[in-house]
Amino acid sequence: MVGDEGGDSARGGDLAALANIYLHYVLDQWVVWWRKRYAIGDMVMVRYADDFVIGFEHRKVAERFLEATAGTAARVRAGTASGKDAPDTVRGGMPPSIDSGMGKGSRKPLTFWGFTHACGTIHKTGKFTVLRKTIGKRMAAKLKAIKAELRRRMHEPIKDTGDWLRAVVRGYFNYFAVPGNFPRLRSFRHDVDSQLVASGAAEGATSPASYSV
């Protein structure tokens, strides 16, 4: 179950703080109350500002929770006037060999917090896991922005460009460096290296060492 209770938390610190307090009482405490009384099996919620994901071990429990919170969700949407639809429900859970009620074709990836999440298995053990990789469109947009900035900096000193690029790449890796996402990170670093050399942003910076993180 995925929700976005309207709005962009980056619109302003005061608005984000008020939304966070509001959702603490409308959503967080309700989830805790409901879980203690009705949940069967594992149930977990992750929320950041006005975005949240609620995971359930059993699909029937998820459906029961969604039905029970329909009125609360409607009040939240009315209060934010966001015009967005109800929270999405994503069919995930265990692999088909464990949960025969859901075949591979019935599960769709979930995009959340810049990652595409999908059901998978650990190669060595065969156990269930959640695979995470950077959303392709988001990575492409970041690379495009870096390319434009490198062009703008093409006549600046090598050191200044290197310091800026080092900070950008380090920040990107700090956020997206999660298990299973390393192929995307390697691709991102390779593309940045190529852009640095091709753009001529810093004459003589023909090696990634000029901004090594």
C-alpha positions as CSV (number, residue, x, y, z in Angstrom):
1,M,0.0,0.0,0.0
2,V,1.5,3.3,-1.1
3,G,0.3,6.7,-0.3
4,D,1.1,10.3,-1.1
5,E,-1.1,12.5,1.1
6,G,-0.9,15.5,-1.2
7,G,1.7,18.1,-1.8
8,D,5.4,18.5,-2.0
9,S,7.2,18.5,1.4
10,A,9.8,20.8,-0.2
11,R,7.3,23.7,-0.6
12,G,8.2,25.1,2.8
13,G,9.6,24.1,6.1
14,D,6.5,25.3,8.0
15,L,4.1,23.6,5.8
16,A,6.1,20.3,5.9
17,A,6.2,20.5,9.7
18,L,2.5,21.0,10.0
19,A,1.8,18.2,7.6
20,N,4.1,15.9,9.6
21,I,2.3,16.7,12.9
22,Y,-1.1,16.2,11.2
23,L,-0.2,12.8,9.7
24,H,1.3,11.7,13.0
25,Y,-2.2,11.8,14.6
26,V,-4.2,10.9,11.5
27,L,-2.1,8.1,10.1
28,D,0.8,7.0,12.4
29,Q,-1.3,6.5,15.6
30,W,-4.1,5.0,13.6
31,V,-1.8,2.4,12.1
32,V,-0.4,1.5,15.5
33,W,-3.9,1.2,17.0
34,W,-5.1,-1.0,14.1
35,R,-2.1,-3.2,14.1
36,K,-2.4,-4.1,17.7
37,R,-6.0,-5.1,17.4
38,Y,-6.5,-6.6,14.0
39,A,-3.2,-7.4,12.2
40,I,-2.2,-11.0,11.6
41,G,1.4,-11.6,10.7
42,D,3.9,-8.9,10.0
43,M,2.8,-5.4,9.3
44,V,5.2,-2.5,8.9
45,M,5.0,1.2,7.9
46,V,7.7,3.5,6.6
47,R,6.8,7.2,6.3
48,Y,8.8,10.2,5.2
49,A,6.9,13.5,5.4
50,D,3.7,12.9,3.4
51,D,4.9,9.7,1.5
52,F,4.4,6.3,3.1
53,V,4.5,2.6,2.4
54,I,2.7,0.0,4.5
55,G,3.7,-3.6,4.1
56,F,1.6,-6.7,5.1
57,E,2.6,-10.3,5.3
58,H,-0.9,-11.4,4.2
59,R,-2.9,-9.8,1.3
60,K,-6.3,-10.3,3.1
61,V,-5.0,-8.3,6.0
62,A,-3.9,-5.5,3.6
63,E,-7.3,-5.4,2.0
64,R,-9.0,-5.3,5.4
65,F,-6.8,-2.4,6.5
66,L,-7.4,-0.5,3.3
67,E,-11.2,-0.9,3.7
68,A,-11.0,0.2,7.4
69,T,-9.0,3.3,6.6
70,A,-11.0,4.4,3.6
71,G,-12.8,7.0,5.6
72,T,-9.6,8.3,7.1
73,A,-7.9,8.5,3.7
74,A,-10.9,10.4,2.3
75,R,-10.7,13.0,5.1
76,V,-7.0,13.4,4.5
77,R,-7.4,14.0,0.7
78,A,-10.3,16.4,1.4
79,G,-8.1,18.4,3.8
80,T,-5.2,18.6,1.4
81,A,-7.3,19.3,-1.7
82,S,-4.6,17.6,-3.7
83,G,-6.9,16.0,-6.2
84,K,-4.9,12.8,-6.0
85,D,-6.4,9.3,-6.1
86,A,-6.5,6.9,-3.2
87,P,-3.3,5.2,-2.1
88,D,-2.0,2.6,-4.5
89,T,-2.1,-1.0,-3.7
90,V,0.8,-3.1,-5.0
91,R,0.7,-6.8,-5.2
92,G,4.0,-8.0,-3.7
93,G,4.7,-10.5,-1.0
94,M,6.4,-13.9,-1.4
95,P,7.4,-15.6,-4.6
96,P,4.8,-17.8,-6.3
97,S,6.3,-21.0,-4.9
98,I,5.4,-19.7,-1.4
99,D,2.2,-17.8,-2.2
100,S,0.4,-19.7,-4.8
101,G,-2.3,-17.1,-5.0
102,M,-0.1,-14.7,-6.8
103,G,1.8,-15.5,-10.0
104,K,4.7,-13.5,-11.3
105,G,2.6,-11.7,-13.8
106,S,0.3,-10.3,-11.1
107,R,3.0,-8.3,-9.3
108,K,4.2,-4.9,-10.5
109,P,7.2,-2.9,-9.5
110,L,6.8,-0.1,-6.9
111,T,8.5,3.3,-7.4
112,F,9.2,5.0,-4.1
113,W,11.8,7.5,-2.9
114,G,13.7,7.4,-6.1
115,F,13.9,3.6,-6.3
116,T,12.1,0.9,-8.3
117,H,11.2,-1.9,-5.8
118,A,10.4,-5.4,-7.1
119,C,10.1,-8.9,-5.7
120,G,13.1,-11.1,-6.2
121,T,15.3,-13.8,-4.6
122,I,18.8,-13.8,-3.2
123,H,21.0,-15.6,-5.7
124,K,23.0,-17.7,-3.2
125,T,20.2,-18.7,-0.9
126,G,17.1,-18.5,-3.1
127,K,15.3,-16.6,-0.3
128,F,12.8,-13.8,-1.0
129,T,14.1,-10.2,-1.0
130,V,13.1,-6.8,-2.2
131,L,15.2,-5.6,-5.1
132,R,15.9,-1.9,-5.4
133,K,17.4,0.0,-8.2
134,T,17.5,3.7,-9.2
135,I,14.5,4.8,-11.3
136,G,15.8,5.0,-14.8
137,K,14.2,8.4,-15.6
138,R,15.5,9.9,-12.4
139,M,19.1,8.8,-13.2
140,A,18.8,10.1,-16.8
141,A,17.5,13.5,-15.5
142,K,20.5,13.7,-13.1
143,L,23.0,12.9,-15.8
144,K,21.4,15.5,-18.0
145,A,21.7,18.1,-15.3
146,I,25.3,17.2,-14.7
147,K,26.1,17.5,-18.4
148,A,24.6,21.0,-18.6
149,E,26.5,22.2,-15.5
150,L,29.8,20.8,-16.9
151,R,29.2,22.7,-20.1
152,R,28.6,25.9,-18.0
153,R,31.8,25.3,-16.1
154,M,34.0,24.5,-19.1
155,H,36.2,27.5,-18.6
156,E,36.5,27.3,-14.8
157,P,39.6,25.9,-13.0
158,I,40.0,22.2,-12.9
159,K,40.0,22.1,-9.2
160,D,36.8,24.0,-8.8
161,T,35.0,21.7,-11.3
162,G,36.5,18.6,-9.6
163,D,35.4,19.7,-6.1
164,W,31.8,20.4,-7.4
165,L,31.6,17.1,-9.2
166,R,33.0,15.1,-6.3
167,A,30.4,16.5,-4.0
168,V,27.6,15.7,-6.5
169,V,28.7,12.1,-7.1
170,R,29.4,11.5,-3.4
171,G,25.9,12.8,-2.5
172,Y,24.3,10.6,-5.2
173,F,26.1,7.5,-4.0
174,N,25.3,8.2,-0.4
175,Y,21.6,8.1,-1.2
176,F,21.5,5.3,-3.9
177,A,24.2,3.0,-2.6
178,V,21.9,0.1,-1.4
179,P,22.4,-3.6,-1.9
180,G,21.5,-4.7,-5.4
181,N,21.8,-1.2,-6.9
182,F,25.5,-1.3,-7.7
183,P,25.1,-2.0,-11.4
184,R,23.1,1.3,-11.8
185,L,25.8,3.1,-9.7
186,R,28.5,1.8,-11.9
187,S,26.6,2.9,-15.0
188,F,26.1,6.4,-13.4
189,R,29.8,6.8,-12.6
190,H,30.8,5.6,-16.1
191,D,28.5,8.2,-17.7
192,V,29.7,11.0,-15.5
193,D,33.3,10.1,-16.4
194,S,32.4,10.2,-20.1
195,Q,30.6,13.5,-19.8
196,L,33.6,15.1,-17.9
197,V,36.0,14.2,-20.7
198,A,33.6,14.9,-23.6
199,S,32.4,18.2,-22.3
200,G,35.8,19.8,-22.0
201,A,34.6,21.3,-18.7
202,A,38.1,21.3,-17.4
203,E,40.8,21.2,-20.1
204,G,43.3,18.5,-19.1
205,A,40.9,16.6,-16.9
206,T,41.0,13.5,-19.0
207,S,40.8,11.2,-16.1
208,P,38.1,10.5,-13.4
209,A,40.9,11.0,-10.9
210,S,40.3,14.7,-11.2
211,Y,37.2,14.3,-9.0
212,S,37.8,11.0,-7.4
213,V,35.4,10.3,-4.5
